[in-house]
Amino acid sequence: MSAPVIRRHTYGSRGDGVPPFIGVVAADRVASLVNVNDVVCVVKRNDVSVARSRGDYGAILTDWKSDEAPAWIGALSRPTLFGAEHLEHLNDGDIVRLDFSRGLARTLYRVGSEHNTIFITDQCNSNCLMCSQPPKDIDDSHLVQEHLRLVRLIPPTTGTLGITGGEPSLFGSGLVSVIQACKEHLPLTRLHMLTNGRTFCDRDWAQEFGAVQHPDLVLGVPLYSDVAWQHDYVVQAAGAFTQTMLGLHNLARFGVRLEIRVVVHQQTASHLLRLAQFIYRNLPFAEHVAFMGLEMMGYTKTNLKNLWIDPVDYQDSLREALLFLDRAGMHVSIYNHQLCVLPRALWPYARKAISDYKNVYLDECAACAVLDQCGGLFKSGERIHSAHIRSIKALSV
């Protein structure tokens, strides 16, 4: 019962040194809403309705091969990515990045999706056991200008936008410029940034970041134990616990809103109540605490023997921790868990949080009475998941 694949990129023919182009997919009827130099014209073989007379596109994306394409495409003299394998996933208003040297068209923003994200950097100063996006030791600071262009092109009506990596805070002032651009161009858009919080142990940096005063920004920061060495082991970085705690307090001091994230696995499941008590005592300013299931990607697969535990087997620990925080007046949620593996008492806390392009359900879920309320699984979890997933036939009164 896997959900339809939501495609976010397509490959075509490689070009010859033309710099990447970021633009908005726009038909003639909506192009007036976009600066003409920002428009990506999508030309399909089987679509003869495209206006051939227009020459005010920033770039062209087509499934025509370069040696077969109609002459009028070449006559426009616009950067063109030929031979695209797929175009059916693109809609007017989507924002794409055309990398001509790689022959890659990657969607950066999808119209109508609630899961759009700016991927700031591949760099990270941690190396978490369960990282789904393993870091790369590369210098991608030049991407700041591309991120700023993307922000300018995103519709101001966008409700929510994520910022992630890697570790976004490693971009320093570049990250500040992106947040500032969001504040100016997307004043009604809620921002949620994932960060390990470590760099904010530098008080001056935390103050610089907080000085942006974005009106609706929340930082999601992971914490895996109340004991330093246990947290440091999970993130594979000595001193990370101390840096994270200092970072959290510095950010709170300068008015940045915070969420605490706890990924539950073999290394964290046994001490969830102790961690919850620590959060209540030491991080009372956190406005949300989320307990999260594993995503079977990246390092998780490599370290599975040290991480995997069936979610059913830690439900007592999860219940104790969650109800403690709830009774203490803290806002708490459960992400990435199926309702059938949670006790009924925890259902009100479960959220549908998996990004739409990663979200699937198993065949046995098809007849479930609470399917519409269940968050399902990561697509990467189709093969490795709880042995207790089942269809709930009916809800008892």
RODO-2510 file (C-alpha; in nm, 4 decimals, decimal comma):
residues 397
     n   res          X          Y          Z
     1     m     0,0000     0,0000     0,0000
     2     s     0,2968     0,2301    -0,0517
     3     a     0,1997     0,5871    -0,1309
     4     p     0,2739     0,7158    -0,4808
     5     v     0,6354     0,8239    -0,5173
     6     i     0,6724     1,2001    -0,4966
     7     r     0,9547     1,2772    -0,7342
     8     r     1,1860     1,5630    -0,6447
     9     h     1,4485     1,5441    -0,9184
    10     t     1,5091     1,4278    -1,2712
    11     y     1,8187     1,3747    -1,4826
    12     g     1,8867     1,4885    -1,8368
    13     s     2,1820     1,5558    -2,0632
    14     r     2,4925     1,7188    -1,9217
    15     g     2,5769     2,0664    -2,0445
    16     d     2,8977     2,2561    -2,0988
    17     g     2,9850     2,4834    -1,8098
    18     v     2,6650     2,6887    -1,7836
    19     p     2,6231     2,7912    -1,4166
    20     p     2,3275     2,6473    -1,2230
    21     f     1,9957     2,8280    -1,2523
    22     i     1,7169     2,8514    -0,9932
    23     g     1,3781     2,9519    -1,1212
    24     v     1,0007     2,9149    -1,1015
    25     v     0,8114     2,6755    -1,3240
    26     a     0,5499     2,9059    -1,4759
    27     a     0,3068     2,8794    -1,7658
    28     d     0,2061     3,1917    -1,9576
    29     r    -0,1054     3,2351    -1,7451
    30     v     0,0966     3,2729    -1,4231
    31     a     0,4258     3,4047    -1,5591
    32     s     0,3038     3,7592    -1,4997
    33     l     0,3385     3,6909    -1,1267
    34     v     0,7091     3,6140    -1,1643
    35     n     0,9977     3,8211    -1,2917
    36     v     1,0504     3,6989    -1,6483
    37     n     1,4167     3,6277    -1,5836
    38     d     1,3171     3,3891    -1,3026
    39     v     1,0900     3,1698    -1,5158
    40     v     1,1798     2,8108    -1,6100
    41     c     0,9873     2,7111    -1,9212
    42     v     0,9061     2,3384    -1,9216
    43     v     0,8697     2,2081    -2,2775
    44     k     0,7198     1,8603    -2,3184
    45     r     0,7328     1,6592    -2,6392
    46     n     0,3628     1,5875    -2,6302
    47     d     0,2552     1,9409    -2,5405
    48     v     0,2186     2,1682    -2,8427
    49     s     0,0424     2,4438    -2,6486
    50     v     0,3548     2,6089    -2,5121
    51     a     0,3958     2,9605    -2,6513
    52     r     0,6883     2,9436    -2,8911
    53     s     0,7027     3,3186    -2,9404
    54     r     0,7992     3,3992    -2,5839
    55     g     1,1655     3,4653    -2,5347
    56     d     1,1597     3,5995    -2,1812
    57     y     1,2412     3,2808    -1,9950
    58     g     1,5367     3,2513    -1,7625
    59     a     1,5971     2,8895    -1,8671
    60     i     1,4316     2,5920    -2,0364
    61     l     1,3787     2,2355    -1,9167
    62     t     1,2683     1,9826    -2,1764
    63     d     1,2426     1,6124    -2,2444
    64     w     1,3518     1,6756    -2,6023
    65     k     1,7065     1,5614    -2,6744
    66     s     1,9315     1,8370    -2,8019
    67     d     1,9701     1,6828    -3,1486
    68     e     1,5952     1,6315    -3,1876
    69     a     1,4531     1,9485    -3,0346
    70     p     1,2465     2,1938    -3,2433
    71     a     1,4516     2,4784    -3,3840
    72     w     1,2545     2,7417    -3,1924
    73     i     1,3967     2,6158    -2,8599
    74     g     1,7522     2,6823    -2,9709
    75     a     1,6490     3,0135    -3,1228
    76     l     1,5499     3,1422    -2,7781
    77     s     1,9181     3,1256    -2,6756
    78     r     1,8361     3,0410    -2,3169
    79     p     2,0225     2,7949    -2,0929
    80     t     1,8538     2,4622    -2,1616
    81     l     1,8613     2,1262    -1,9871
    82     f     1,7719     1,8693    -2,2541
    83     g     1,6609     1,5077    -2,2311
    84     a     1,4841     1,5212    -1,8941
    85     e     1,3660     1,1721    -1,7972
    86     h     1,0629     1,3004    -1,6050
    87     l     0,8590     1,6185    -1,6178
    88     e     0,5208     1,4982    -1,4955
    89     h     0,6010     1,5845    -1,1340
    90     l     0,6466     1,9559    -1,2017
    91     n     0,3672     2,2059    -1,1440
    92     d     0,3342     2,5764    -1,2055
    93     g     0,4875     2,7557    -0,9088
    94     d     0,7389     2,4837    -0,8236
    95     i     1,0940     2,6104    -0,7861
    96     v     1,3700     2,4081    -0,9515
    97     r     1,7472     2,4188    -0,9651
    98     l     1,8937     2,3284    -1,3020
    99     d     2,2498     2,1966    -1,2721
   100     f     2,3563     2,1816    -1,6347
   101     s     2,6999     2,0326    -1,5692
   102     r     2,5400     1,7316    -1,3943
   103     g     2,2286     1,7211    -1,6065
   104     l     2,0182     1,7422    -1,2891
   105     a     1,6905     1,9248    -1,2313
   106     r     1,6135     1,9243    -0,8588
   107     t     1,2913     2,0578    -0,7094
   108     l     1,3638     2,2958    -0,4211
   109     y     1,0052     2,4000    -0,3490
   110     r     0,6781     2,2206    -0,4261
   111     v     0,3498     2,4073    -0,4518
   112     g     0,0908     2,2818    -0,2042
   113     s     0,3368     2,0846     0,0088
   114     e     0,3672     2,1450     0,3818
   115     h     0,7138     1,9884     0,3870
   116     n     0,9318     2,2342     0,1953
   117     t     1,2827     2,2756     0,3325
   118     i     1,5955     2,4784     0,2660
   119     f     1,8878     2,2379     0,2897
   120     i     2,1586     2,4743     0,4097
   121     t     2,4702     2,2561     0,4153
   122     d     2,6077     1,9013     0,4075
   123     q     2,8600     1,9893     0,6799
   124     c     2,8104     1,8880     1,0428
   125     n     3,0165     1,8954     1,3619
   126     s     2,8453     1,5811     1,4972
   127     n     2,8369     1,2292     1,3574
   128     c     2,5221     1,0834     1,5132
   129     l     2,4793     0,7061     1,5236
   130     m     2,1365     0,7365     1,3588
   131     c     2,2002     1,0270     1,1216
   132     s     1,9757     0,9887     0,8177
   133     q     2,1785     1,2465     0,6214
   134     p     2,5467     1,1632     0,6857
   135     p     2,7642     1,4759     0,6772
   136     k     3,0138     1,5558     0,4054
   137     d     3,3424     1,7318     0,4610
   138     i     3,3004     1,9908     0,1868
   139     d     3,3025     2,3672     0,1611
   140     d     2,9556     2,4635     0,0403
   141     s     2,9532     2,8163     0,1808
   142     h     2,9098     2,9453    -0,1756
   143     l     2,5506     2,8170    -0,1610
   144     v     2,4434     3,1116     0,0568
   145     q     2,3585     3,3172    -0,2531
   146     e     2,1503     3,0315    -0,3915
   147     h     1,9606     3,0032    -0,0628
   148     l     1,8921     3,3766    -0,0691
   149     r     1,7627     3,3535    -0,4258
   150     l     1,5374     3,0639    -0,3290
   151     v     1,3908     3,2619    -0,0388
   152     r     1,3144     3,5502    -0,2754
   153     l     1,1270     3,3169    -0,5109
   154     i     0,9205     3,1319    -0,2487
   155     p     0,5596     3,2616    -0,2351
   156     p     0,4956     3,4819     0,0698
   157     t     0,1759     3,2833     0,1321
   158     t     0,3817     2,9776     0,2320
   159     g     0,2683     2,8579     0,5752
   160     t     0,5727     2,6658     0,6985
   161     l     0,9315     2,6290     0,5849
   162     g     1,2021     2,4033     0,7267
   163     i     1,5734     2,4789     0,7511
   164     t     1,8061     2,1835     0,7862
   165     g     2,1363     2,0207     0,6936
   166     g     2,3969     1,9012     0,8001
   167     e     2,4337     2,1595     1,0703
   168     p     2,2940     2,4963     0,9509
   169     s     2,4642     2,6971     1,2251
   170     l     2,8067     2,6204     1,0743
   171     f     2,7143     2,8786     0,8083
   172     g     2,7450     3,1518     1,0726
   173     s     2,6616     3,4940     0,9315
   174     g     2,5459     3,3247     0,6107
   175     l     2,2691     3,1537     0,8081
   176     v     2,1784     3,4856     0,9701
   177     s     2,1398     3,6396     0,6237
   178     v     1,9050     3,3564     0,5213
   179     i     1,6906     3,3969     0,8358
   180     q     1,6869     3,7733     0,7829
   181     a     1,5786     3,7241     0,4206
   182     c     1,2956     3,4975     0,5367
   183     k     1,1865     3,7651     0,7831
   184     e     1,1750     4,0254     0,5042
   185     h     1,0363     3,8237     0,2104
   186     l     0,8261     3,5649     0,3976
   187     p     0,6932     3,7581     0,6975
   188     l     0,3958     3,5231     0,7498
   189     t     0,5904     3,1984     0,7121
   190     r     0,6683     2,9867     1,0170
   191     l     1,0305     2,8672     1,0213
   192     h     1,1469     2,5479     1,1883
   193     m     1,5225     2,4896     1,1946
   194     l     1,6946     2,1659     1,2944
   195     t     2,0265     2,2191     1,4724
   196     n     2,2353     2,0336     1,7298
   197     g     2,2761     2,3661     1,9108
   198     r     2,6467     2,3164     1,9786
   199     t     2,7864     2,6266     1,8098
   200     f     2,5549     2,8471     2,0166
   201     c     2,7674     2,7742     2,3230
   202     d     2,9434     3,0863     2,1937
   203     r     2,7401     3,3603     2,3634
   204     d     2,8273     3,6238     2,1026
   205     w     2,7128     3,3971     1,8187
   206     a     2,3878     3,3159     1,9985
   207     q     2,3302     3,6883     2,0504
   208     e     2,3957     3,7618     1,6808
   209     f     2,1502     3,4912     1,5799
   210     g     1,8851     3,6038     1,8263
   211     a     1,9206     3,9644     1,7147
   212     v     1,7413     3,8800     1,3884
   213     q     1,4231     3,8565     1,5971
   214     h     1,2330     3,6504     1,3461
   215     p     0,8658     3,6627     1,4536
   216     d     0,7956     3,2897     1,4100
   217     l     1,1107     3,0784     1,4293
   218     v     1,1582     2,7623     1,6373
   219     l     1,4838     2,5667     1,6685
   220     g     1,4559     2,1899     1,7110
   221     v     1,7532     2,0698     1,9184
   222     p     1,8239     1,7026     2,0030
   223     l     1,9037     1,5862     2,3562
   224     y     1,9572     1,2153     2,4203
   225     s     2,0464     1,1847     2,7867
   226     d     2,0837     1,3717     3,1122
   227     v     2,4295     1,2112     3,1387
   228     a     2,7013     1,3786     2,9333
   229     w     2,8852     1,0698     2,8132
   230     q     2,5669     0,9008     2,6964
   231     h     2,4625     1,1987     2,4852
   232     d     2,8162     1,2371     2,3517
   233     y     2,8213     0,8703     2,2531
   234     v     2,4987     0,8971     2,0544
   235     v     2,6202     1,2044     1,8649
   236     q     2,9773     1,0731     1,8460
   237     a     3,1328     1,4012     1,9586
   238     a     3,3216     1,4605     2,2829
   239     g     3,1931     1,7603     2,4782
   240     a     2,8722     1,7824     2,2753
   241     f     2,6414     1,7605     2,5798
   242     t     2,8036     2,0575     2,7512
   243     q     2,8059     2,2611     2,4310
   244     t     2,4415     2,1801     2,3608
   245     m     2,3258     2,2752     2,7091
   246     l     2,5186     2,6027     2,6968
   247     g     2,3780     2,6644     2,3500
   248     l     2,0211     2,6065     2,4628
   249     h     2,0545     2,8473     2,7537
   250     n     2,2271     3,1108     2,5416
   251     l     1,9556     3,0899     2,2755
   252     a     1,6812     3,1173     2,5376
   253     r     1,8596     3,4138     2,6903
   254     f     1,8379     3,5963     2,3572
   255     g     1,4766     3,5177     2,2895
   256     v     1,5020     3,2238     2,0477
   257     r     1,2171     2,9731     2,0786
   258     l     1,3222     2,6122     2,1329
   259     e     1,2001     2,2574     2,0914
   260     i     1,3753     1,9507     2,2363
   261     r     1,3883     1,6378     2,0189
   262     v     1,4570     1,2871     2,1493
   263     v     1,5076     1,0051     1,8989
   264     v     1,4103     0,6838     2,0783
   265     h     1,6280     0,3795     2,0138
   266     q     1,8307     0,1188     2,1991
   267     q     2,0721     0,3791     2,3410
   268     t     1,8040     0,6147     2,4727
   269     a     1,4933     0,4072     2,5467
   270     s     1,5863     0,2938     2,8975
   271     h     1,6322     0,6407     3,0507
   272     l     1,3477     0,8431     2,8951
   273     l     1,1843     0,9269     3,2296
   274     r     1,5144     1,0435     3,3753
   275     l     1,5726     1,2590     3,0673
   276     a     1,2201     1,4007     3,0874
   277     q     1,2784     1,5014     3,4498
   278     f     1,6083     1,6631     3,3523
   279     i     1,4382     1,8619     3,0747
   280     y     1,1678     1,9821     3,3130
   281     r     1,4211     2,0960     3,5729
   282     n     1,6858     2,2444     3,3442
   283     l     1,5085     2,3489     3,0225
   284     p     1,1702     2,4827     3,1395
   285     f     1,1766     2,7410     2,8591
   286     a     1,1462     2,4700     2,5914
   287     e     0,8044     2,5127     2,4321
   288     h     0,7817     2,1604     2,2916
   289     v     0,9351     1,8169     2,3499
   290     a     0,9098     1,5547     2,0740
   291     f     0,9835     1,1833     2,1090
   292     m     1,0728     1,0451     1,7668
   293     g     1,1043     0,7097     1,5935
   294     l     1,4021     0,6005     1,3847
   295     e     1,4383     0,6693     1,0135
   296     m     1,6071     0,3729     0,8433
   297     m     1,8490     0,5791     0,6382
   298     g     2,2148     0,6737     0,6419
   299     y     2,4056     0,5699     0,9542
   300     t     2,0971     0,4074     1,1067
   301     k     2,1341     0,1106     0,8736
   302     t     2,5073     0,0882     0,9486
   303     n     2,4536     0,0953     1,3263
   304     l     2,1258    -0,0955     1,3376
   305     k     2,2466    -0,3582     1,5869
   306     n     2,3200    -0,0836     1,8390
   307     l     2,0019     0,1105     1,7662
   308     w     1,7054    -0,1054     1,6786
   309     i     1,4458    -0,1858     1,9383
   310     d     1,0858    -0,2631     1,8530
   311     p     0,8786     0,0408     1,9559
   312     v     0,6381    -0,1889     2,1405
   313     d     0,9226    -0,2846     2,3747
   314     y     0,9817     0,0701     2,5023
   315     q     0,6221     0,1821     2,5454
   316     d     0,6316     0,1745     2,9265
   317     s     0,9375     0,3992     2,9288
   318     l     0,7864     0,6312     2,6673
   319     r     0,4556     0,6537     2,8530
   320     e     0,6227     0,7429     3,1828
   321     a     0,8367     1,0161     3,0254
   322     l     0,5619     1,1661     2,8151
   323     l     0,2977     1,1726     3,0864
   324     f     0,5443     1,3203     3,3342
   325     l     0,6104     1,6155     3,1022
   326     d     0,2432     1,6530     3,0153
   327     r     0,1410     1,6645     3,3814
   328     a     0,4198     1,9145     3,4431
   329     g     0,2563     2,1457     3,1899
   330     m     0,5001     2,1001     2,9003
   331     h     0,3779     2,0568     2,5421
   332     v     0,4791     1,7100     2,4223
   333     s     0,4346     1,5010     2,1054
   334     i     0,5213     1,1651     1,9523
   335     y     0,6562     1,1620     1,5961
   336     n     0,7189     0,8794     1,3501
   337     h     0,5233     0,6112     1,5364
   338     q     0,2277     0,4077     1,4142
   339     l    -0,0854     0,4158     1,6300
   340     c    -0,1021     0,0357     1,6470
   341     v     0,2315     0,0197     1,8344
   342     l     0,1280     0,2857     2,0877
   343     p    -0,0993     0,2287     2,3869
   344     r    -0,4328     0,4030     2,3416
   345     a    -0,3453     0,6514     2,6183
   346     l    -0,0678     0,7941     2,3983
   347     w    -0,2705     0,8346     2,0805
   348     p    -0,3651     1,1987     2,1549
   349     y     0,0054     1,2856     2,1511
   350     a     0,0877     1,1161     1,8187
   351     r     0,1400     1,3481     1,5213
   352     k     0,1537     1,2899     1,1467
   353     a     0,5033     1,4297     1,1066
   354     i     0,6743     1,2324     0,8272
   355     s     0,7413     1,4415     0,5155
   356     d     0,4970     1,3592     0,2360
   357     y     0,7683     1,2398    -0,0020
   358     k     0,8922     0,9860     0,2581
   359     n     0,5557     0,8713     0,3959
   360     v     0,4146     0,5221     0,3271
   361     y     0,1755     0,2668     0,4766
   362     l     0,2013    -0,1124     0,4668
   363     d    -0,0474    -0,3418     0,2943
   364     e    -0,1846    -0,4499     0,6316
   365     c    -0,2739    -0,0861     0,7024
   366     a    -0,5292    -0,0668     0,4201
   367     a    -0,8304    -0,1749     0,6250
   368     c    -0,7305     0,0079     0,9435
   369     a    -1,0071     0,2065     1,1121
   370     v    -0,7653     0,4830     1,2163
   371     l    -0,5575     0,5010     0,8991
   372     d    -0,6383     0,8688     0,8416
   373     q    -0,5131     0,9569     1,1887
   374     c    -0,1951     0,7476     1,1739
   375     g     0,1391     0,8931     1,0723
   376     g     0,2457     0,5756     0,8924
   377     l     0,6077     0,4865     0,8248
   378     f     0,9126     0,6276     0,6552
   379     k     0,9510     0,4700     0,3130
   380     s     1,2886     0,3468     0,4344
   381     g     1,1047     0,1506     0,7054
   382     e     0,9084    -0,0737     0,4724
   383     r     1,1534    -0,3613     0,5305
   384     i     1,2547    -0,2906     0,8912
   385     h     0,9682    -0,1982     1,1229
   386     s     0,7806    -0,3124     1,4305
   387     a     0,6646    -0,6719     1,4264
   388     h     0,3389    -0,5521     1,5824
   389     i     0,2011    -0,3342     1,3037
   390     r    -0,1536    -0,4438     1,2403
   391     s    -0,4843    -0,3180     1,1084
   392     i    -0,7135    -0,1877     1,3812
   393     k    -1,0553    -0,3155     1,2768
   394     a    -1,2758    -0,0923     1,4889
   395     l    -1,2540     0,1503     1,7782
   396     s    -1,4191     0,0347     2,0993
   397     v    -1,6521     0,2819     2,2614
***
